[in-house]
Amino acid sequence: MRTLLVLMLSYVMCALVASVAVAEESVADDRPNFLLITSEDMSPNLGIYGDPNATTPNLDRLARHGNRYSAAFANGPICSPARTALLFSKYQTSLGAGNHRSVALIDDDLVGFAAELRKAGYFCTNHPKVDYNVREPWGVERATYDRGRDWRAAGRDGRPFLSIINLAISHQSATSVWPHEQYRREVRAKLPPELLHDPDDMVVPGHYPDTAAERTELARYSNCVTLMDRQAGEILDRLEVDGLADDTIVMYFSDHGNGMPRGKSTPFASGLRVPLIVYCPPKYEHLLRAPVGGVVDDVVEFIDIGPTLLHLAGVQVPGHMHGLPFLGDSSLQQELGFGALDRRGESFNLARTVSDGRYVYIRAYMPHIPIGQPKGYGFPSAIYQELHRLHRRSELTGAAGDFMKQPPIEMLFDLHSDPDETVNLIGSSLLTEVVARLRAAHQTQIREFADLNFVPEEILAARAGERPWHDLADELPLEDIYSAADLVGRGEGVVDEQIALLDHDDAVVRWWAVIGLRSQSGSDPVVVRALAARLTDSSATVRIEAAAALLAADRDHSEALTVLLTGIASEDPRVSHRAAREAQLLRLNDDTFAAAIASAAQRHRTEWIREVNNAIIRQRATLE
């Protein structure tokens, strides 16, 4: 349906585009400018959104003169997949680009919405964030944007502009990872004392334990948000000083949820829902979805932002884009937002999210892995340390405790009654229709847009070779893959079906069958025999998964240990990383495994294997 709507809108725009192409320069210059202010790692933690911990007068003021959106969603809960979807106006999973900082191959002419604006005469700049999951991100950047920090750059020559300015001070590095001295210097020292937040005054969300460490981290995050707001205010002031405010449509949004536990890199709304403010100056106020100062409850996804700007500029929306314009005379109301969690750094996972703005449905496809699994980047954070400390002492309860455990395969949350997503409503007889509707929407979406991230990254890369990864959509047995994945976590009644799938011709289907059997009883001799038979599978990915499943039940399974060590020694860095991560999660950190992983880290020199090696070192020192 979405594709049909995009095509219909494209036909409608053809005449307008033709007229723009032959218009006089003076007419072309009447098109609006676009300023996109983005911040990093932020949920809707602004005063205008009702956050009691927020001090954000500049963005609150912008919202009071425009519209704020209550149901805006990134399509991925971490920066690179989210920005990939934003740039190309396509679900990142349709490109095989859902894994964090992956290098998916794409068509040479796929360069993003800003390139379309540029072809139509816009001066386009992006500063300073380039984080796309493609092999040559800087090549895409050069093909998409003009050089310069913003509209003041040389070469604009009076043309209408698109300027994207990214504010990084709210990033997880500043809010929780930097050493305190760096945070004090880069954040606290730049705020007047009266704007600094007191940990004792923090309101603690329901999915966190109320501890001193948590309050301190929340105050630190709130200080970063306050500084970000001041920086946003400076940008808006600069626009005003330059006499461009009356001709510029401004959007503010963040790249995904906040960098706290259960936010960034999780499939919850707290990881995907973002603030979105749209300001139109008086001459363009008719484009707004609600009266000035109003709230828009329409669902908006990142993939919709590019088509919206193209539509407002009178540029035809390319048919390959998945998003829909949400502003202007032909704006369309989105019904659902979709999010995808795939590999995040060294941490493997796969979950899919659907929301209608009120209800959030999550399907976890790897329920043997906690969503709050160990992750190297957040390790220095005091709040992550606190959560892991409490978890090890069995003192972590409620939603915070659930975050550290193996998740149910399905979750449903009501953001109206439970904005912190603490109560899983799956199984409620009152919501059977809601679950069925969102579950069906998820199954339809992955098929309609060919979700390629159900295929392990190393298999995608090997099969595609030097071709664009999305070309594989016509070659892979995607229906068999999705069906095998859907059996994961479905209980003992599907064991026979999963065992039968172990003989499938395609390794990806066999891999999903192994993952499914991993969630079955580890002591079932039938399951154990079936998994043991896969230790000699032709696919290294299947062998590694089968070995890890067997070792989860029997740490002394000699054949499985050999398979895992062989995987770590692989010359393919992706295969080596997968095997090393399995060993880390299984806490196989004796001298043999520690040496094998250290050797792999030295040999491959990839960031993710280094993170696994660092984790093994911490485990052996009893720090993790």
N, C-alpha and C positions, 0 to 999 in steps of 0.2 A: 504493500500500500504506500509506504513512504517513497519508494522509487517512482511509482506512478505519479505521486503528487509533485515530485521534483521535476519530472519530465513535462507535466502539464504546465507548471509554472515557467519552465524554460521556454516553452512555445509562446506563452503569453508575453514574455519579456523580449522576444525577438525583435518586434517592431521598435520597441523603445531603444534597444541596443543599437539598431541600425541608425536611428535618429541621432543618438549620442555620437556615433562614429563620424557623422558628417556635420555635427554642430559647429558653430563658430566658437572660437576660443573663449569669448566672453560668456557664452552659455555654459560651456564645460566647467568654467571656474565657479559657477553657481552650485555645483555639486558639493555636498557637505564634506568637511574634513572629518577624520576619525582619529580619536585618541583612545588607545587601550592602555589602561594602567593595570598591571597585573602584580600580584604579590605572591610569595611562595609559602606553601605549607600552612594554609589558613582555612579553617572552617568558618561559618558565618559568625565569627567572634567580633562583631561590631556593635556599638551601642544601639544603632538603628534596628538591629536584629534582636534587641532585648537582652544582650549578654551583660550580666551584672558586673563582670570583670573588665569590661572594655572602656577605654577612654579614646574615642575616635571622632572628634568633632568635625574634621574636614570631610571625611567620607559620609558621615551622618548628614552633613549639610548638603552634600551632593545628592544623596537619596531623597532628601526633603524637597529638592527642586527637580527631581526626576522620578523614576520608579525603582523600587527594589523588588527582586524576584525571590520568592520563597522556596522554589523547587528547581534550582539550577544545579546541574551535576557535571562533574568531569567524567570522561569516559574511562579513565583509569585512575587509580588512587596513588600514583607516584609520578614524578615529573615527566620522564621521557615518553611513556605511552600516552599520557594525557596531552602533552604538547604535540605529539605525532597526530593524534586525532584532531586537535585544534587546527594545526597547520593545513592538513590535507582535507579537512571536513569529511573524513571517512573514519569508520570504526577502525581503530588500530589493529584489531584482530583480523580484519579482512585482508590486511597486508602481511599478516604473520608478525606484526611488530608490537605485540603486547608485552614482550619480556623487556624488563628494564635495561636500557642501554644495550640493546641487541643491534644487530647490523643487517636488518632485512634489506634485501635487494628490491628496488622498485623500478618502474618504468622511468626512463630518462626524462620524459616530458611531464611527470607528475611532480609539480613544484609548489602547489598550495594556493590558497585563495588570494594571498597578497600579490602573487605573480599576475593573477587575473586583473586585479586593480591596477597594477603597474602597467600592464598592456593597455589599459583603458585611460592612461594618462596620469595616474596618481603617483605621487612621490611617496615611497614606502620605506620605512625604517623599522628596525627591530634592535633594541638595546637592553641588556647585553646578553640575553639568554639564548643559547643554541643547544637544544637537547632533544634531538629527534632520533628515533630508532631506525636509522638507515645507515648504509655503509659509508656514504660521503655526506655527513650533515652540513659541512661547510660549503660543499658544492651546491646543495639545495638552498642554503642561506644566500649564497651569491646570486643564484638564479631567481631568487624571490624578492630580495630587498635591495634598495639603494644604500650606498654607504652613508653613515651618519648616525648620530645619537638620537635625533628627533627632527622636528620640522624646521629647526634653525640651520640645519646642515646645508652646505653649499650644494647648489645644483637643483634646488626645488623650483626656483624661478617662478614663484607665484602659483604653482600647480596645487590642486587639492592634495591633501596628504593623508596617509595612514601612518601613525607613529605608535609603536608598541614599546612601552617602557616597563621593565620588570624591576620590582623592588624586592631585594633578596634578604632584607634584614629580619623578616619573619620566618626565614628558613630554619629547619630543624638544627642546623649547625649553630645558629645564634641562640635559638630558644632552649637548647639542651645539651649540645655536644661540645661546643667550645669550652676550654678551661675557663674558670670563673674570672681570672684576670683579663682575658681577652673580652669576655662578655661585659665586664665592668667598663673596660676602655671603649668598646665599640657601641655599647647600648646605654648603660646607666649614666655614663659621663656626658652623654649627649641629650639627656632629658633633665629639665628642671626638677628639683626635689619634690615639688608639689604634684608632679605627674607620675612619680614612682609608686608602684603598687606594693601594698603591705601584704605579706603572705597571710597574716591573720584575717584579712578582709576578703580573701578569695572564697568564692562559692564553688565547691567541688562537685563536678558532674557525678551522676549516679554510677557511672561505670568505672570510677576510680576509688581506691581506698582513701579515706580522709586522714592523711598523715602529714607530718611536718614537711617531709620531703616532697610530697605531692603539692602542698600549698606553695612551697618555695619555687617549684618548677612552674606552676600556674602563674605566679607573680612574674617570673622571668619571661614567660611567653607573653603575658599581657604588656609588659614593658616593651618588648619587641614590636608588638602590634601598634602600640602608641607611637613609637618612633616611625614605623612604616606609614602611619596616618599623617604624621607631620611631613614626611617626604612626599606623599601624595598631594598634600596641600601646597607644597612648593611648586610642584609640576602644574597644578591648576592655576596658581598665581602667575606662573610664567606664561601660560596660555593667555591669561587676561592681559598681562602687560604687553604682549605682542599684538593685542587687538584681534585675536582669533577666536575668542570664546563664543562670540555670537554666531559663528559659522561652523562650530565643531561639535559633533556628537561624541560624547564621552562614555566609555564603558569601563567599569572597574570589576575585576573578579580575581580570584586566586586560582592557583593551578591544580589544587586538590585539597583534601582535608588537612588539618593541622598535624604537625610533626610529633605529636604525643602518642603514647600507646593507645591503640584502638582507633587511631585516626589514619594518618598517612600509611599507605601500603596495606590497608585492610579493605574488605569488601563491604563494610558497613556504610551507612549514610554518613557517619562521622569521618569516613575516609574519602567519600566521593562528593558529598554535598558542599557547594561553595557559595560564598556571597556573590551576588551579581547586582550591580547598580547601573542603570542606564539613564543618562542625562541628555536631553535634547534641548538646545536653546529655543527661545520663543518661536523663531521662524520654522522650527521643525517639531514643535510640541505635538502636532497632530499625528506624528508617527508613533507616539507612545501607546502602550497597550492599556494603560490606566490613567486616570487624572493625575496631574502633577502632585507628587507626594504620596501617591498610592502604592499599593502592594499588588504585584502580579503573581498569581498562583499557578500560571501555566508552567508546565515542565519545559525546561530548556537544557539541551546538552551542548557540550563543547563543539560537536560537529555542526551545530546550528549557527555558530557565530560567523564563520566565513560566509555562508550563503546569505545571511542577514546583511552584512556589509556590502556584498556584491549587489544585492537587490536594491539597497538604498542608493547605491551609486549608479543604478541603471545598467548594470552589467549582467549579462545572462549567466545564470547559475549552471555550471557544467553538469552534464548528466551523470558523471561518475561520482559526484559528491552525494553523501548520504544525508546531509543535514537539510533543514528547512528554515526559511526566513521567519523570524518571529517579530519583526517590526515592519511597518509600512502598510500600504494599501492592500497588498496581497499576502499579508502575513498569515501564517498558519499556526494553529495551536497544536503543540506536541502533546501526545497522550501519555507517553512513557519515556523514562530515561534508563539507559543501559550502561552498566559498568562492568569492567573485566579486571580481575586480579590474576596476574600470571607471575612469572619469576620476578622477584624484587631483589636485585643484587644477587648475592649468593644463595638466596632462599627460594626454593621451588615451592610453588603452590598453584592452584587453579580454582577459582570461584567466579561465579557470575551473579550479577545483581540487576534487579529490575525494580523501578519505583514509579508509582503514579503521583508522587508528591506527598502522599500521606503514608501509604504502606510501602515497606521495603522488603522485597523477597530476595533471599540469598540461597543459591545452590552451591554447596561446597563439594567439589569433586575429588578432593584429597583429604578425606576426614581423618586419616591416620596422622596428619600433620597439624599441630595446633596453629591457629592463626597468629598467636603470639609466640611463635617459634623463635629460638635464638637468632639474633642478627647482629653482625659485627658493627655496623655503622652506629647503631643506637647504644652499644654497650657502655660507653662512658657516661651516658645520661644518668643523672641521679634517680629519675623516676623509673627508668628501666631496671636499674640496680635494685631499687626498692621493691618493685614488683617481683623480680626473680628471687629476692631474699625472702619475701613473704610467702611466695609459692613453695620454695624449698622447705619452709617451716610449716607448710599446710595451714597458713593463716590468711590466705587470700580467698575471699568468699564472693558470692554474687557474680555480677557480670565481669568484674575484674578477674575472679578466679576462673570463670568460663573461658576467658581470653587465653589463658595459659594451658587449657586442656584441649583434647581432641574435640572438634566441633560436631554438632549434628549435621546431617547432609542438607537439611533445609531449615531456614530460619525466616521468620516473619516478624516485623516490628511495626508498630503504629506510631509514627512521629508526632501525631497530635496529642496522644495521651502519654507517650513514653519517648520524648525527644532524645533521651540518652541511650535508647535501644538496650534496655536492661531485661525485658521480658519477651522471650520467644513465644509467639502466639501460634506456632504450628500445632495443629491438633485441636484448636478451638473450634467447636461446632458452629459458632457464629460467623466464622470467617472462611468456611470451606470454599465458597464461591470466589472470594478474593484470592486465596491460594491457587485455586484452579486457573483463574484468569491470568495471574502473573507467571505461574509455572508454564502455562501454554505460550505466553508471550515470549518468555525466555527461549523455549524450544524453537519457536518460529524464527526468532531473531538470529540465532546462531546458524540456522540453515539458510535464511534469506541472504545473509551477508557473509556466508562462508567463513566461519570462525576457524582460522588456521592455527590458532594457538592451542587447540586440542592435540596438535601434533608436536612432539618433543622438538626442541630447537635444533638439535644436532641432526635429526632426521630431515627436517625442513631444509636445512642448509645443504645437506648431502644430496638430496633428491633434486633440488633446484639447480645446483651448480652455479652457473653464471646467469641464470635466467631470473627474472623477478619472481619472488616467492609466491606472489598471489596467482601466478600462472598454474600453480599446483592445485588450485581449487577444482580444475576440470579433470585432474588425474587421480586425486586421492579418493578412496572410498569413504567420503565424508559421512554419508548416512550410516554406514557400519560403525564408523568411529564414534559418532555421537550416540548411537544406540548402545554401544559397549560402555561408554562413559556413563550413560544414564543408569546402568545396572549397579554402579558403585554405591555401596551403602544400602542396597535394597533388601538385605537380609539373606537368611539361609535358603529361601525359596528360589534364588537365582544362581545357586552354586553350580548346578549342572550346566546351566547356560553359559556361565563364565568359563567353566572348564572346557566346554566345547569350543569356545572362542579362542582358546590357546592354540588351536590348529588352524586358525585363519591364515590366509595367504599373506595378509599385510601385517607388518610388525607393529604398526600403531594400534591396530585392534588388539593384537596379542598383549601389548603393553597395558592397555586399559583393562583387559581381562585380569592381568596380574595385579593391578592396583585394586580392582574389585575384590579379588580373592584375599588381598592383604587385609581388607576390612572384615573378612570372615574369621571364624574361630581358628586361631593359630595351632590348636591342638588336634584339629580334625585331620585324621591320617589321609583321607582322600584329598584334601586341599594340599597337605604337605607334599604328597607324592606328585600332584599336578605341578606345583611350583618347582619342585626339584627337577622335574623333566625339562623345565625352561632354563636351567642353568647352562644348557648347551645350545640355546637358541641362536639362530644366525645373526640376531641383532644384539649388539652390546647393550643397548638401552633396555631391552627386555631382560637380558641376563642380569644386569645390575639391579633392576627392580625386583626380580625374583629372589636374588640373593638377599637383598635388604629385607624382604618379607619373611624369608626363612630365618634370618638372624634376629629379627624382632621377637621371634618365639623361642629361638635356640641360639644363643650367642656362640656356641661351640661347633656350629655346623661347619665342618672343615671345607667342604666343597664350596659353600656359599662364601666363606672367608676368602678362599682363593679367587673366586670370581670377582669379588669386590677389589681385592688388591690388584688383580689384572686390569680392572677398569681404571683404577687410579693411575696405573702406569701407561695408559693409552696415549698415543701420539695425538689424538684428537682432543684439544683442550676442553671442549664441551663435554665429551664423555668422561674425561678425567675429573672435571668439576662435579659432574653428577655423582660419580662413585665416591668421591671424597666427601661430598656433603652428606650422603647417606651414612658414611662411617661416622661423621661428626654427630649427626642426630642420634645414632645408635650408641654414641660414646665409646666407639672403638678407638681408643687412644693409647694403646700400648706401644712399646718401642717399635714394633714392626709397622703398624699403621702410621704412627707419627713420622717415621722416617720416610715412608712411601709418599705421604702427603707433602712433607717438606720438599722432597725431591721433585714432585709434580709442580709445586709452587715455583721452585727455582727454574724448572725447565720451561714451563709455559709462560710465566710472568704475567698472568692475567689477574685482574683485580679480584675476581671472585674466588679463585683458588687461594690467593693470598689471604683473603678473609677467612676461608675455612682453615687454613694453616694456623692463623692467629688464634682461632677459636680452639683448635686442638691444644695449642700451647697454654691457653687459659685453663682449659679443662685439666690438663696435667698438673697445673699449679693450683688446682682447686679454687680458681677464681670464678668459674662458671659452672 
